[in-house]
């Protein structure tokens, strides 16, 4: 009986900026949208287009999963994953966190999205109202009187807030 | 400017907001009008808790966590004095309290944010507490109004938060004959715009908060007829009814729910589990349904959660009563009137809607 070497199937993904990434099927299957696509088109050899994800973002996500898949099955998987996630999140600036959130949402990666939304919340926790507006790109549509009244009503919530860095 | 491709969609923003502590959320009400609306909405809920009125204050217990001696926390509304408080009801995270002393004072309180609102006194009702048999607190979505109901042998009155006044809605007693002590409950259960009570073990009645009148029903599902049913605490806007079905060679506990406004919609069977003696003994004391199909039961010894696991109930003790049970002696402080109440954490404001 011949012993064929098991070839890890590779999937090609094409990002918004037309870069192509070849990834192990195991990683590609972590992305809900890709998984659905592959289940419906199992024979397709064409690169899968991801028009809403940049190459920078995708390479970060691939790196995240490559590390996570390496932990899988190990006895200290949970601790290792937790430590990795902490470092991973720390290394991202606000813009990257936002981009990753949008990508994880588009690619339908629930666990990663949950990690990222918690990370975004942790960043916002002690910040000012202006910081939150900038982070989310939200316009202030209160009149100056309305805003002043709200701030007065909830004075206690404004105590001990971190000053804005920039 | 807001860029739809680069900005986070609202549902993800809401997911991020849910991870924030109450202090940050309160501050972020100022971010924009839509943020304020999302944060103070009744559907922006957090954990489900149990509020226990005691002589020394209130305690709250997180119903979604496992057993922990230190799980109960003392909480005090700003208006709290060393008086007797009765919980009239809770809805959308707001708790309606009656402070009983020489004067009767009504309050709305959000235990999660700490905000409270003292309501106008009720002059039109003979307020000797033993005289009002039925009461409740709930929300009328049609007029976007929170209402309190008080009903005695002679009169029924309603308080409207939007109008900030008390009104007599019915002369004479509630038009139902409550003769069965096994299912008697003075506090109406709020669900979908109405307050509900058991008239007997096989029939219910409601007070419609929009029409401000009593009606019988909703009637039980055909397969529920002939057995004993009791209304139990709700989770969100869903009404639950639980009972024991005694078959020829088995006894089952069944749980049914109802989602829509009381006279529309129908009952759906949620659970059917063989009844253990543990459960049977606790059936009369069920407080509420916890999220994830469990029952919370309160007895004089402990607060227990029965979770459904693999078709059987698993008993999980949440907290032992003697760590908080208050022995009140004499006068009007009897245990029945200090009944705990579940509430869900929200940032809904107890003040008048602007």
HADDOCK unambig.tbl for C-alpha pairs under 7 A between the chains (distance, minus, plus):
assign (segid A and resid 102 and name CA) (segid B and resid 8 and name CA) 6.57 0.50 0.50
assign (segid A and resid 117 and name CA) (segid B and resid 15 and name CA) 6.79 0.50 0.50
assign (segid A and resid 117 and name CA) (segid B and resid 16 and name CA) 5.02 0.50 0.50
assign (segid A and resid 118 and name CA) (segid B and resid 16 and name CA) 6.38 0.50 0.50
assign (segid A and resid 118 and name CA) (segid B and resid 19 and name CA) 6.10 0.50 0.50
assign (segid A and resid 120 and name CA) (segid B and resid 16 and name CA) 6.71 0.50 0.50
assign (segid A and resid 121 and name CA) (segid B and resid 16 and name CA) 5.46 0.50 0.50
assign (segid A and resid 121 and name CA) (segid B and resid 17 and name CA) 6.79 0.50 0.50
assign (segid A and resid 121 and name CA) (segid B and resid 19 and name CA) 5.88 0.50 0.50
assign (segid A and resid 121 and name CA) (segid B and resid 20 and name CA) 5.78 0.50 0.50
assign (segid A and resid 125 and name CA) (segid B and resid 20 and name CA) 6.33 0.50 0.50
assign (segid A and resid 125 and name CA) (segid B and resid 24 and name CA) 5.99 0.50 0.50
assign (segid A and resid 126 and name CA) (segid B and resid 24 and name CA) 6.68 0.50 0.50
assign (segid A and resid 129 and name CA) (segid B and resid 27 and name CA) 6.80 0.50 0.50
assign (segid A and resid 129 and name CA) (segid B and resid 28 and name CA) 5.81 0.50 0.50
assign (segid A and resid 129 and name CA) (segid B and resid 30 and name CA) 6.75 0.50 0.50
assign (segid A and resid 129 and name CA) (segid B and resid 31 and name CA) 5.65 0.50 0.50
assign (segid A and resid 133 and name CA) (segid B and resid 31 and name CA) 6.17 0.50 0.50
assign (segid A and resid 136 and name CA) (segid B and resid 7 and name CA) 6.52 0.50 0.50
assign (segid A and resid 136 and name CA) (segid B and resid 8 and name CA) 6.75 0.50 0.50
assign (segid A and resid 137 and name CA) (segid B and resid 1 and name CA) 6.95 0.50 0.50
assign (segid A and resid 137 and name CA) (segid B and resid 2 and name CA) 5.68 0.50 0.50
assign (segid A and resid 137 and name CA) (segid B and resid 7 and name CA) 6.73 0.50 0.50
assign (segid A and resid 138 and name CA) (segid B and resid 2 and name CA) 6.82 0.50 0.50
assign (segid A and resid 139 and name CA) (segid B and resid 32 and name CA) 6.77 0.50 0.50
assign (segid A and resid 140 and name CA) (segid B and resid 31 and name CA) 6.14 0.50 0.50
assign (segid A and resid 140 and name CA) (segid B and resid 32 and name CA) 5.07 0.50 0.50
assign (segid A and resid 141 and name CA) (segid B and resid 32 and name CA) 5.58 0.50 0.50
assign (segid A and resid 141 and name CA) (segid B and resid 33 and name CA) 6.31 0.50 0.50
assign (segid A and resid 142 and name CA) (segid B and resid 32 and name CA) 6.40 0.50 0.50
assign (segid A and resid 142 and name CA) (segid B and resid 33 and name CA) 6.58 0.50 0.50
assign (segid A and resid 147 and name CA) (segid B and resid 30 and name CA) 6.34 0.50 0.50
assign (segid A and resid 150 and name CA) (segid B and resid 30 and name CA) 6.62 0.50 0.50
assign (segid A and resid 157 and name CA) (segid B and resid 23 and name CA) 5.21 0.50 0.50
assign (segid A and resid 157 and name CA) (segid B and resid 24 and name CA) 6.80 0.50 0.50
assign (segid A and resid 157 and name CA) (segid B and resid 26 and name CA) 6.27 0.50 0.50
assign (segid A and resid 157 and name CA) (segid B and resid 27 and name CA) 5.42 0.50 0.50
assign (segid A and resid 158 and name CA) (segid B and resid 27 and name CA) 6.35 0.50 0.50
